[in-house]
């Protein structure tokens, strides 16, 4: 598994932990790294970038997820799926080095590992709709 996949998984786990515990991002970071020390600086830095960027833009990200998930409230989504979506929407919107197709595929691979097949279909549908309908920083859908 590549460094960026590991970073995505770690960032998703941090988002999950923050969601469940309702702790501050700083608290989550402190205790996550204590329990799961990073194996490389590259993984740590990309994890921090993804986690902090997602948290910073959470309001917009959540609004987009609700808008494009059609009849789903965030609170009714499985927690893992909600946080995979949050992380992936951040990448779609703000990560210039990651093509949309890669961001979506990575989300689906993480969902296969941490969720189930129904979730991968749901996540794919939401991310595809966001990719096709919302552009930022000149990114266009694949």
N, C-alpha and C positions, 0 to 999 in steps of 0.2 A: 504494500500500500504506500502511495506517495505521501510526501510531506503535506501537501495541500489538502488531501483527503483527511489525513489525521487531524489537521488544524480545523477543518470544517466539522468533523465529528466532535472534537473537543469544544468548539464554539457552540455547537448545538446543545451539548450536554450542559454547558454553563448557562445557556438561555433557559433550558429546561429547569435547572436547579433554581435559577432566579424566579421563574414562573411559579414553581411549586412552593418554594420557601418564602417567597415575597421578601427576600433579603435585598439589600442594595447591591449594585454591580460590584462595588469595591469589596464587599464581604464575600460575595461569590468567588471573585478572582482569588482572594487571599486563601480561602479554604480549598478551592479546587486545585490550585497549584500545590498546596501542601499534601493533598491526597493523591494527586496525579502529576508528579514532576515531569516537565517536558523532556523528551529525549534529545531534542535539538533546539537550537536558538531559532532556526527557520520556522519550525512548527509553532514555537511559542509566539513569535512575532506575528505570524499570519493569524493565529488564533486570537490574539489580542486585537488585531485590526478588525477581524470579522465581528467579534463579540462587541467591542466598543462602538463600532460603526452601526451595528444593528440596534444596540441600546439607544444610541444618540438619535437615530431616525425611526424609533419604534412607533411613534404616533402615525406618521405617514405610511409606514410599512403595514401596520395593522389596518389602516383605512383601505389600502389597496387590496389586502387579502379579503376583507369583508366585501368590498365592492365586486371583486371578481370571483368570489366563491359561491355566489348566487344562493341566497336563502340559508346561509350558514352564519351563525354567530361565532365569534372567536371562542367564547366560553363553552360552546358545545363541541368544538373540535377536540380530538384527542391531543393531549399536551405535546406528545412527540411530534405529531404532524404540524401542529401550530408553530412549533419552534424550528422545524425544518423549513417551513414556508418563510418564516421571518428571516432566517439566515439567507435563504436563497433569493428572496426578493431584494435584500440588501445587495447581494452580489450582482443581480441583474441590473440594478439601478446605479450602483456606485463603483463597481469594479471594472475599470477599463481594460484590464489585462485578461479578463475572462469572457470569452464569447458566450452569448446567451445559451446556446445549445450545450455548452460545457456546464454552466451553472445549473441548468435544468437536469442534465444527466447526473451530475454529482448529487443533487437533491434526491433523485430517484434511487441511486445506489445507497445513500444513507437511509432512506426510507425502507429499502429492502432489508437492510441490516437491523434497523431498530423498530420497524413497524410491521405492516403486512401488505399484501398485494392490493387490497382495496384502497389502502392509503396511497400507494404509488400512483394509482389511477387518479385519485382525487388531487394529489399534489401536482401531478403532471398537468391536469386540466387547469388548475388555478394559475400555475406558473406560465403555461402557454398563453392563457388569456392576458395576463399582465404583460408578457413579452410582446404580444401582438398589439396591445392597446396603449401602452404607456412607455414613453421613451424619455431618457434623461441623459445628459452629456453626449448627445449625438448618437447614442446607441440605437441601432435598429434591429428588429427581430430577424432571426435567421430564416 
